[in-house]
Amino acid sequence: MPEKNIKLVIQYKGTDFAGWQYQPNTATVQEEIVRAIEMVTGQKVTLYGAGRTDAGVHALGQVANFKIDHYLPVEKYRDAINFYLPRTILINSAIEVSDDFNSRYAARWRFYRYIITREKSALYFDYHWQYDYELDIDRMNDLADMIVGKHDFAAFCVVASQKKNNECDIHSAAWRRHGSQMIFEIKGNRFLHTMVRSLVGTMSQVGHGNDVLTLDGFKDIINLGDHTRIKMVAPARGLYLVEVGY
């Protein structure tokens, strides 16, 4: 029986997980899905993810793939895997792809969304950042314009996770209002560890207008890679991996 390469599109609530990637002695999304696949097929597979979302980060369109030699028709995998998953993880689709497809290395872009609101809620606390101050959306869009294009984002990455090459190509970045929410959407070829949350946290300081950080100060962080100026990292609960493009 020929081996199949199966691509999954996944949504999950990240609140109860220590992130996407497997870690010993703690619950992760990757581990839960691998366990569910083993329950269905009796085989332990290697599951490759398109993005390593942090603890508490949600996903609407995470992509992963695994290879398997099993008789189960591909169209049965979605429902079969979902049967063994917790309610906080859902396989949206499962399709067969070419043997050389790898969800991480084949990805051309990732699209993230961050949600801020001043409206307090006991029900939706895990899904956005409840921020107590008014933010200047025009000023924050000036900041978003600055990060479009190719830049070294080392300053917005956890120092321990910085790589030899910390350049990312940001295709688009913008803030918009939706009711009581302020929504930041960003699309790029790659993202560093905590990069989006660091951008949002730093932009919120400028948008708050408390003179902790100015527009020129934000520009210096990008141009000079001054990590010491990053004083605010937005909480994980407001961040969503929305889509991965191939």
C-alpha positions in Angstrom: 0.0 0.0 0.0 1.6 3.4 -1.0 2.3 5.9 1.7 0.0 8.9 1.7 0.9 12.5 2.7 -2.1 14.1 4.4 -2.6 17.8 4.9 -4.7 19.0 7.8 -6.2 22.4 8.4 -6.8 22.9 12.1 -8.4 25.3 14.5 -7.8 25.3 18.3 -8.3 27.3 21.5 -4.8 27.7 22.8 -5.7 28.5 26.4 -5.2 25.0 27.8 -2.1 24.2 25.9 1.6 25.1 26.2 1.7 25.9 22.5 1.7 23.9 19.3 5.0 22.1 19.5 5.5 19.0 21.6 7.0 19.5 25.0 7.6 16.9 27.7 5.2 16.7 30.6 2.8 19.3 29.4 -0.2 19.4 27.0 0.4 20.6 23.5 -1.8 20.7 20.4 0.7 18.7 18.3 0.8 16.0 20.9 -3.0 15.8 21.1 -3.4 15.4 17.3 -0.6 12.8 17.1 -2.3 10.8 19.9 -5.6 11.0 18.1 -4.1 9.8 14.8 -2.6 6.9 16.7 -6.0 6.0 18.2 -7.4 5.9 14.6 -4.7 4.1 12.8 -2.6 2.3 15.5 0.5 4.2 14.1 2.5 6.9 15.7 3.2 9.6 13.0 5.5 12.6 12.8 3.3 15.7 12.5 4.8 18.8 10.9 3.2 22.2 11.6 3.3 25.4 9.6 3.7 27.6 12.7 4.9 27.0 16.3 2.2 29.0 18.1 3.0 29.9 21.7 1.2 28.9 24.8 -2.3 30.5 24.9 -2.3 31.5 21.2 -5.3 30.4 19.1 -5.6 29.2 15.5 -8.3 29.3 12.9 -6.2 27.9 10.1 -3.1 26.1 11.4 -1.8 23.7 8.7 0.0 20.4 9.4 0.9 17.3 7.5 1.9 13.7 8.2 2.8 10.6 6.1 1.2 7.3 6.7 0.7 3.8 5.1 -2.8 2.9 6.1 -6.0 1.6 4.5 -8.3 4.3 5.8 -9.6 6.5 2.9 -8.3 10.1 3.1 -11.9 11.5 3.3 -12.4 9.6 6.6 -9.5 11.1 8.4 -11.1 14.4 9.5 -14.0 12.9 11.3 -12.0 10.0 12.6 -9.3 12.2 14.2 -11.9 14.6 15.6 -13.6 11.8 17.4 -10.5 11.4 19.7 -9.7 15.1 20.1 -10.7 17.4 22.9 -13.4 20.0 22.1 -10.7 22.7 22.0 -9.1 21.2 18.9 -10.9 20.6 15.6 -9.7 19.3 12.2 -11.4 21.5 9.6 -10.2 19.4 6.6 -7.9 16.5 5.6 -6.7 16.0 2.0 -4.0 14.1 0.3 -1.1 16.2 -1.1 2.0 15.5 -3.1 4.8 13.5 -1.4 7.2 16.5 -1.3 4.7 18.8 0.5 5.8 20.0 3.9 3.5 22.3 5.8 6.3 24.4 7.2 8.8 24.7 4.4 6.2 25.0 1.6 4.4 27.9 3.3 4.7 31.2 1.4 3.0 33.4 4.0 1.3 33.3 7.4 -1.6 35.6 8.4 -2.1 36.6 12.1 -4.8 38.6 13.8 -4.7 40.3 17.2 -7.8 41.6 19.0 -7.9 44.3 21.7 -11.0 45.6 23.4 -11.9 47.9 26.3 -15.1 46.0 26.9 -14.8 43.7 29.9 -16.2 40.2 29.7 -16.2 37.1 31.9 -17.1 34.9 28.9 -14.7 36.1 26.3 -11.7 36.9 28.5 -9.6 34.1 26.9 -10.1 35.4 23.3 -8.8 39.0 23.4 -6.8 41.5 25.3 -8.9 43.7 27.6 -7.1 47.0 27.5 -8.2 49.8 29.8 -7.1 52.8 27.8 -8.1 54.5 24.6 -5.7 53.9 21.7 -5.0 56.2 18.8 -5.6 54.0 15.8 -4.2 56.5 13.3 -0.9 56.7 15.2 -0.8 52.9 15.4 -1.4 52.6 11.7 1.6 54.9 11.2 3.6 52.3 13.1 2.1 49.4 11.1 3.2 51.2 7.9 6.8 51.3 9.2 7.1 47.5 9.5 5.8 46.6 6.0 8.7 45.3 3.8 11.9 43.5 4.7 13.3 44.3 8.2 15.4 42.7 10.9 12.9 42.0 13.7 15.5 40.7 16.2 14.4 43.4 18.7 10.9 41.9 18.7 12.0 38.4 19.3 12.9 36.6 22.6 16.7 36.8 22.8 17.1 33.1 23.4 15.1 32.4 20.2 17.0 34.8 17.9 18.5 33.2 14.8 21.4 34.0 12.6 18.9 35.6 10.2 16.0 37.5 11.9 14.8 39.2 8.7 11.1 38.9 7.9 9.3 40.2 4.8 6.0 41.7 6.0 3.5 41.8 3.1 0.8 43.9 4.9 0.1 45.2 8.4 -2.8 47.4 9.5 -5.2 48.2 12.4 -9.0 48.5 12.1 -12.0 49.0 14.3 -14.8 46.6 14.6 -17.4 47.7 17.1 -15.6 47.9 20.5 -12.6 46.0 19.2 -9.3 47.1 17.7 -8.0 44.5 15.4 -4.4 44.2 14.1 -3.8 42.0 11.0 -0.4 41.2 9.7 0.8 38.9 6.9 4.4 37.9 6.2 6.6 35.2 5.0 7.8 34.3 8.5 7.5 35.4 12.1 9.9 35.1 15.1 9.1 33.9 18.6 6.7 36.4 20.3 7.2 38.8 17.4 3.5 39.7 16.8 2.8 40.1 20.5 5.9 42.3 21.0 4.8 44.4 18.0 1.3 44.8 19.4 2.5 45.5 22.9 4.9 48.2 21.7 2.4 49.8 19.4 -0.1 50.0 22.3 2.4 52.0 24.2 2.7 54.5 21.4 -1.1 54.4 20.7 -1.7 55.1 24.4 0.3 58.4 24.0 1.8 58.3 27.5 5.3 59.3 26.1 6.8 56.0 27.2 7.6 55.5 23.5 7.2 57.8 20.5 6.9 57.2 16.7 10.7 58.0 16.4 11.4 55.7 19.2 9.5 52.9 17.5 11.5 53.6 14.3 14.7 53.3 16.3 13.8 49.9 17.6 13.4 48.6 14.0 16.4 50.4 12.6 18.8 49.9 15.5 17.5 46.5 16.8 17.2 48.0 20.3 15.6 45.1 22.2 15.9 47.1 25.5 13.1 49.4 24.3 10.5 46.6 24.3 8.7 47.0 27.6 5.3 45.5 26.7 4.5 42.1 25.2 0.8 41.7 24.5 -0.8 38.6 26.2 -1.1 35.4 24.1 -4.9 35.2 24.4 -5.6 37.9 21.8 -3.5 36.3 19.1 -4.8 34.0 16.3 -3.1 32.2 13.5 -5.7 32.8 10.8 -4.4 31.3 7.6 -1.3 29.9 6.0 -0.7 30.4 2.2 0.9 28.0 -0.2 
